[in-house]
Amino acid sequence: MYRIVCVNCGAEYAPEEILYRCTRCDHLLCVEYDLDSIAIDRAAWMRRPLSVWRYRELLPVSGEPVSLQEGGTPLYHLKRIGEELGLPELYAKHEGMNPTGSFKDRGMTVGVSMAMQLGMKSVACASTGNTSASLAAYAAKGGIPAVVILPAGKVALGKVAQALMHGAKVIAIRDNFDKALEMVYSLCLSHGLYLLNSVNPYRLEGQKTIGLETIDQLGGVPDRMVLPVGNAGNISAVHKGLRELRHLGFIEDLPMMTGIQAAGSRPVVDAVEQNFPEVVPCADPETIATAIRIGAPVNAEKALAAIRQTGGTAASVTDEEILAMQRDLARKEGIGVEPASAASVAGVKKLAEAGVIDRSERIVCVVTGHLLKDPETVVKQCEPPIEIDATQESLLSVLYS
Ligand code: AN7
């Protein structure tokens, strides 16, 4: 049993209403369960496979979900990087290990399932890339058409390839993500497509399972959870899931929610640092981490609450710091992530060096997308393969001379 509730004025809506914002005050909506009446046997939970659907009592989907077996991602101990930073308890949850290579799959399994449950005939999103790849795949699995709108020339190659191959209608606009979202939003309202950006409250329900899995894998609550922030949906979703676990009495404390943005695209960081009541959009976001090249984060209201209520913080990292950490994760830990994902760990490095993070903290970084999403950025950073004649002599000479 659940309702849709406005996070600002508390107005309530029935689950079957197709709404993305409060019709009274225009603020964000969220899904609210009657937690006191939900019976969950935690031992039975733990016997189910680690996945989004382990937590189905806390999800809105009633029938068989549209699933590609999402979630259940590895939680790695970052031993070498942690040692270098003096952080013995540093972990990374590798969301790049989801079916389409990013955490978006957790949101889309729920979002597309809800689209079907609500009887919608088509789905749509704007995207910096991963959302479109994921939506395209889940729409294919659900057998429903998808439209995705991208900022032209600013989406990593692997993500465009996925959206195209999974059969979405892919449209690239000569403008940025924020404009694409504005356009797809109007399109959905005027033509009845189901909007699956993170302003959709059901999608975030799937994403909250990152936090629930982390607790189960770690056997407790980390002191801090660190996420890259673009539209600020994921950090809000993780916070919501953990609040629900606390309400159920499964955990006592919440981690300090910590958001990391790129230096050229940091409206949430500005709001946290300067204690603004709300985020002031950044008109011209720019960063090599194109996934988080977002100037007007739609979920800022929820994210600021998550950060402030848990005593967390926000920080920004430069493109150089992001790329350096992408290489460190790859070469010192064997973990391949795309640039936006490396931002979370780069942010931890910065905050630890600045003394904001205590060295004894148990820290979980969410690394959100796979290395192969953005091969072009990799190729630009690394030396090309050494091409040689096919002789043993040439081989030995490049290896040993
Ligand atoms: C790898 O795909 O917004 O703060 O349209 O792809 O919840 O937006 C992607 C976001 C972090 C930021 N890491 O998450 C999109 C899109 C990766 C991402 C984020 C994104 P939010």
Residues whose N, C-alpha, C, O or C-beta is under 5 A from the ligand:
A	BS01	AN7	A126 S127 T128 G129 N130 T131 S132 P228 V229 G230 N231 A232 G233 N234 I235 A291 A340 S341 T368 G369
